[in-house]
């Protein structure tokens, strides 16, 4: 199966650059999974498309400001006239770090070490042993008070590094003070203070994601109340979105791609609800591809869903047999991405790509701050 089989044309002006004023005002394309029939709706119609005995499963992960701007040890910014931004930043000592997965934290793990997998830019230049300083930069000069310090302790491919932070009090408090909301690169603007609230679901509780589970961004407290008033049961799981969700596919054949691991937790209460729904042949509706991956991974080694924590690395593409999920609410995804492959596995590649062509023709808004589709 070729990665190019999952391509589609998207005009750049359909990529949403900012959220709507009202979360629930998004458009929603309803795709009937069995027939491929398409219906243009609004997200406020979502609750009405659910059945009274459905179980709606949400990912309650919380995004933290994981994008850090720092400088290399011993270097301060100097005026450099170059056309290559990466080279210019390197010579000026500037470093951008996106924290993607925490490997250890606090005295109970790894002897107090605070290690993180991350993406570093400029990726080729940062070597093992380099130290990076993070602080409140003053006017982009590289000068300012250092808030955090880290050392590069391992190197991976494509700008991937493992860094170790020097022990400090209130690490996440410091991250909150200097970090930036890790907006995806297709949002061509700097993050704002408003993104700290809008690039987050209203039910976010468990800190740990570097990207929002975007299908959940459309929900408001009023929509959740409407769903509850209809008697529809909900359950929450946690999957911390990391590199595995948004890493690009760099191979030609789908089967050769490997996903990074992402941490998840399923509580005993959530597992009980999900298993009860499966036993009664009720529909399990997943909000977002992260929820799908968590549920399907957890079902691989058990007759149902087991409570507990782990690291999911399941890669779902056409040919996969779903064991848990019977309905999916999701945003529109990038061409040739693993997320688009998952949606195609769920509803059929032809159906999904036809739905994407329809969405482009009807000028739906795409990606993280865009519109959504409901496949069931």
JOVEN-V143761 format. One record per residue. RES is the residue in one letter. PSI is psi in degrees with one decimal (* if undefined). NEAR is the number of other C-alpha atoms within 12 Angstrom. Layout:
res=RES psi=PSI near=NEAR
res=RES psi=PSI near=NEAR
This chain:
res=X psi=128.2 near=18
res=X psi=142.5 near=20
res=X psi=-34.3 near=25
res=X psi=-15.4 near=20
res=X psi=-10.6 near=23
res=X psi=33.6 near=35
res=X psi=154.1 near=24
res=X psi=159.3 near=26
res=X psi=128.9 near=23
res=X psi=116.2 near=26
res=X psi=137.2 near=19
res=X psi=-29.1 near=18
res=X psi=-4.4 near=18
res=X psi=-2.9 near=26
res=X psi=114.8 near=30
res=X psi=127.4 near=31
res=X psi=-12.8 near=26
res=X psi=156.0 near=29
res=X psi=158.3 near=31
res=X psi=157.8 near=22
res=X psi=-35.8 near=13
res=X psi=118.2 near=20
res=X psi=-43.3 near=32
res=X psi=4.7 near=32
res=X psi=2.4 near=25
res=X psi=153.3 near=34
res=X psi=157.3 near=33
res=X psi=126.0 near=38
res=X psi=117.9 near=43
res=X psi=122.0 near=38
res=X psi=115.9 near=36
res=X psi=116.4 near=25
res=X psi=-36.9 near=27
res=X psi=-32.2 near=16
res=X psi=-19.5 near=17
res=X psi=5.6 near=26
res=X psi=138.7 near=21
res=X psi=139.9 near=27
res=X psi=128.4 near=23
res=X psi=121.4 near=27
res=X psi=-176.6 near=26
res=X psi=158.4 near=24
res=X psi=-26.1 near=33
res=X psi=-13.3 near=29
res=X psi=-7.8 near=26
res=X psi=-49.3 near=37
res=X psi=-35.4 near=32
res=X psi=-15.7 near=22
res=X psi=-6.4 near=30
res=X psi=153.8 near=33
res=X psi=152.6 near=21
res=X psi=-27.2 near=20
res=X psi=11.2 near=25
res=X psi=153.9 near=35
res=X psi=119.8 near=40
res=X psi=122.9 near=42
res=X psi=126.9 near=42
res=X psi=149.1 near=42
res=X psi=112.9 near=48
res=X psi=21.5 near=39
res=X psi=153.9 near=39
res=X psi=131.2 near=35
res=X psi=139.3 near=44
res=X psi=160.0 near=40
res=X psi=81.2 near=37
res=X psi=-3.6 near=42
res=X psi=116.9 near=34
res=X psi=138.9 near=38
res=X psi=125.5 near=42
res=X psi=-166.0 near=43
res=X psi=152.4 near=43
res=X psi=150.9 near=37
res=X psi=136.3 near=26
res=X psi=1.4 near=16
res=X psi=140.4 near=22
res=X psi=154.0 near=25
res=X psi=132.9 near=26
res=X psi=148.2 near=19
res=X psi=124.8 near=15
res=X psi=127.4 near=17
res=X psi=99.4 near=12
res=X psi=150.6 near=14
res=X psi=-15.7 near=9
res=X psi=107.4 near=12
res=X psi=-40.4 near=16
res=X psi=-44.3 near=22
res=X psi=-41.5 near=21
res=X psi=-46.3 near=21
res=X psi=-38.7 near=33
res=X psi=-46.7 near=30
res=X psi=-28.6 near=25
res=X psi=-2.8 near=28
res=X psi=4.9 near=35
res=X psi=140.4 near=38
res=X psi=136.8 near=41
res=X psi=129.2 near=33
res=X psi=127.6 near=39
res=X psi=109.7 near=40
res=X psi=127.0 near=42
res=X psi=-25.6 near=39
res=X psi=127.0 near=37
res=X psi=129.8 near=34
res=X psi=-25.9 near=26
res=X psi=155.9 near=21
res=X psi=126.6 near=24
res=X psi=174.9 near=21
res=X psi=-16.5 near=12
res=X psi=-5.5 near=10
res=X psi=131.0 near=13
res=X psi=42.4 near=15
res=X psi=38.1 near=13
res=X psi=0.3 near=17
res=X psi=149.1 near=24
res=X psi=86.8 near=32
res=X psi=144.1 near=31
res=X psi=139.1 near=34
res=X psi=144.2 near=37
res=X psi=166.7 near=38
res=X psi=134.4 near=36
res=X psi=139.6 near=39
res=X psi=129.2 near=33
res=X psi=126.7 near=31
res=X psi=-38.9 near=27
res=X psi=-23.1 near=20
res=X psi=-22.2 near=27
res=X psi=115.4 near=39
res=X psi=161.3 near=25
res=X psi=135.3 near=21
res=X psi=-16.6 near=19
res=X psi=146.0 near=26
res=X psi=143.2 near=27
res=X psi=135.9 near=38
res=X psi=135.4 near=37
res=X psi=133.4 near=36
res=X psi=-169.8 near=30
res=X psi=94.7 near=26
res=X psi=139.1 near=24
res=X psi=99.9 near=16
res=X psi=27.1 near=9
res=X psi=18.9 near=21
res=X psi=-12.0 near=21
res=X psi=-5.5 near=30
res=X psi=145.6 near=25
res=X psi=178.9 near=21
res=X psi=127.0 near=17
res=X psi=128.3 near=26
res=X psi=-35.4 near=31
res=X psi=151.2 near=35
res=X psi=144.8 near=30
res=X psi=156.6 near=37
res=X psi=138.3 near=32
res=X psi=121.7 near=34
res=X psi=-10.1 near=25
res=X psi=154.1 near=23
res=X psi=137.3 near=25
res=X psi=-167.9 near=20
res=X psi=159.4 near=17
res=X psi=43.8 near=20
res=X psi=7.5 near=27
res=X psi=135.0 near=33
res=X psi=161.4 near=36
res=X psi=128.0 near=35
res=X psi=154.0 near=39
res=X psi=121.0 near=33
res=X psi=142.7 near=34
res=X psi=137.0 near=25
res=X psi=134.6 near=23
res=X psi=161.4 near=22
res=X psi=143.2 near=15
res=X psi=58.5 near=14
res=X psi=-49.7 near=22
res=X psi=-26.6 near=25
res=X psi=-40.0 near=16
res=X psi=-40.4 near=26
res=X psi=-43.1 near=31
res=X psi=-30.9 near=24
res=X psi=-28.3 near=26
res=X psi=-15.5 near=28
res=X psi=162.2 near=35
res=X psi=148.3 near=33
res=X psi=126.9 near=37
res=X psi=67.1 near=36
res=X psi=144.7 near=38
res=X psi=155.0 near=32
res=X psi=-19.1 near=21
res=X psi=-5.8 near=23
res=X psi=104.6 near=26
res=X psi=60.9 near=14
res=X psi=163.3 near=15
res=X psi=152.1 near=18
res=X psi=153.8 near=24
res=X psi=170.9 near=19
res=X psi=-30.0 near=15
res=X psi=-29.4 near=17
res=X psi=-25.6 near=30
res=X psi=-27.2 near=27
res=X psi=-38.6 near=22
res=X psi=-27.9 near=33
res=X psi=52.0 near=42
res=X psi=137.3 near=40
res=X psi=157.6 near=37
res=X psi=-13.8 near=31
res=X psi=15.9 near=32
res=X psi=131.3 near=33
res=X psi=-39.6 near=21
res=X psi=108.2 near=25
res=X psi=137.4 near=29
res=X psi=-6.1 near=34
res=X psi=148.1 near=43
res=X psi=2.4 near=41
res=X psi=146.4 near=45
res=X psi=145.4 near=48
res=X psi=90.1 near=47
res=X psi=-23.0 near=47
res=X psi=-26.7 near=43
res=X psi=-9.4 near=47
res=X psi=-17.5 near=45
res=X psi=-17.9 near=44
res=X psi=143.1 near=35
res=X psi=164.0 near=25
res=X psi=-34.2 near=19
res=X psi=-40.5 near=17
res=X psi=-42.0 near=27
res=X psi=-37.6 near=27
res=X psi=-41.7 near=16
res=X psi=-43.4 near=20
res=X psi=-43.4 near=28
res=X psi=-39.3 near=22
res=X psi=-25.6 near=15
res=X psi=-1.0 near=21
res=X psi=12.0 near=19
res=X psi=127.1 near=29
res=X psi=145.1 near=31
res=X psi=155.3 near=35
res=X psi=152.3 near=34
res=X psi=134.2 near=37
res=X psi=173.9 near=45
res=X psi=125.0 near=44
res=X psi=120.8 near=49
res=X psi=115.4 near=42
res=X psi=124.9 near=44
res=X psi=-148.7 near=39
res=X psi=-29.0 near=34
res=X psi=-27.9 near=36
res=X psi=-37.0 near=45
res=X psi=6.9 near=34
res=X psi=140.6 near=30
res=X psi=156.0 near=23
res=X psi=118.6 near=31
res=X psi=16.2 near=20
res=X psi=165.3 near=18
res=X psi=-33.7 near=16
res=X psi=129.1 near=17
res=X psi=-43.0 near=28
res=X psi=-17.6 near=21
res=X psi=-8.9 near=15
res=X psi=141.0 near=26
res=X psi=133.7 near=23
res=X psi=148.6 near=28
res=X psi=157.1 near=27
res=X psi=146.5 near=29
res=X psi=136.3 near=37
res=X psi=139.8 near=36
res=X psi=159.8 near=36
res=X psi=134.3 near=32
res=X psi=119.1 near=36
res=X psi=163.6 near=24
res=X psi=-37.7 near=18
res=X psi=-43.0 near=19
res=X psi=-43.5 near=31
res=X psi=-39.9 near=34
res=X psi=-44.0 near=23
res=X psi=-43.8 near=32
res=X psi=-45.3 near=44
res=X psi=-35.6 near=30
res=X psi=-41.0 near=23
res=X psi=-42.6 near=29
res=X psi=-41.3 near=26
res=X psi=-30.6 near=16
res=X psi=7.3 near=14
res=X psi=34.7 near=17
res=X psi=153.6 near=25
res=X psi=135.0 near=31
res=X psi=115.8 near=42
res=X psi=119.1 near=40
res=X psi=131.6 near=40
res=X psi=99.0 near=43
res=X psi=152.2 near=46
res=X psi=-27.9 near=49
res=X psi=-37.4 near=50
res=X psi=-41.4 near=46
res=X psi=-49.3 near=44
res=X psi=-39.0 near=47
res=X psi=-48.3 near=46
res=X psi=-43.7 near=51
res=X psi=-34.5 near=34
res=X psi=-44.9 near=38
res=X psi=-26.5 near=37
res=X psi=-8.4 near=27
res=X psi=-35.8 near=21
res=X psi=14.6 near=14
res=X psi=163.8 near=16
res=X psi=-15.0 near=17
res=X psi=-142.2 near=25
res=X psi=126.7 near=34
res=X psi=140.3 near=28
res=X psi=149.5 near=27
res=X psi=-174.1 near=22
res=X psi=157.1 near=23
res=X psi=-163.8 near=22
res=X psi=118.3 near=28
res=X psi=133.3 near=36
res=X psi=22.0 near=29
res=X psi=134.1 near=32
res=X psi=112.5 near=35
res=X psi=121.6 near=36
res=X psi=169.1 near=36
res=X psi=135.3 near=28
res=X psi=-18.4 near=19
res=X psi=139.3 near=23
res=X psi=112.0 near=19
res=X psi=135.7 near=26
res=X psi=-21.7 near=29
res=X psi=-51.9 near=39
res=X psi=131.1 near=44
res=X psi=-4.6 near=35
res=X psi=148.9 near=38
res=X psi=125.8 near=45
res=X psi=125.6 near=45
res=X psi=156.4 near=46
res=X psi=177.1 near=42
res=X psi=138.6 near=45
res=X psi=167.9 near=41
res=X psi=149.5 near=35
res=X psi=143.8 near=29
res=X psi=27.4 near=33
res=X psi=158.0 near=34
res=X psi=-28.3 near=41
res=X psi=-40.6 near=39
res=X psi=-37.7 near=41
res=X psi=-39.3 near=39
res=X psi=-45.9 near=39
res=X psi=-38.9 near=50
res=X psi=-36.4 near=38
res=X psi=-34.2 near=30
res=X psi=-40.6 near=41
res=X psi=3.1 near=38
res=X psi=131.0 near=29
res=X psi=-43.6 near=27
res=X psi=-45.0 near=24
res=X psi=-45.9 near=26
res=X psi=-46.2 near=42
res=X psi=-33.4 near=32
res=X psi=-39.5 near=24
res=X psi=-38.2 near=37
res=X psi=-42.6 near=39
res=X psi=-39.3 near=24
res=X psi=-44.3 near=28
res=X psi=-38.9 near=37
res=X psi=-45.6 near=24
res=X psi=-34.1 near=16
res=X psi=3.6 near=22
res=X psi=46.7 near=23
res=X psi=156.4 near=33
res=X psi=136.1 near=35
res=X psi=156.4 near=40
res=X psi=-154.8 near=40
res=X psi=-47.0 near=41
res=X psi=17.4 near=43
res=X psi=-160.9 near=40
res=X psi=-174.9 near=46
res=X psi=172.7 near=45
res=X psi=146.8 near=47
res=X psi=119.3 near=45
res=X psi=117.1 near=41
res=X psi=* near=33
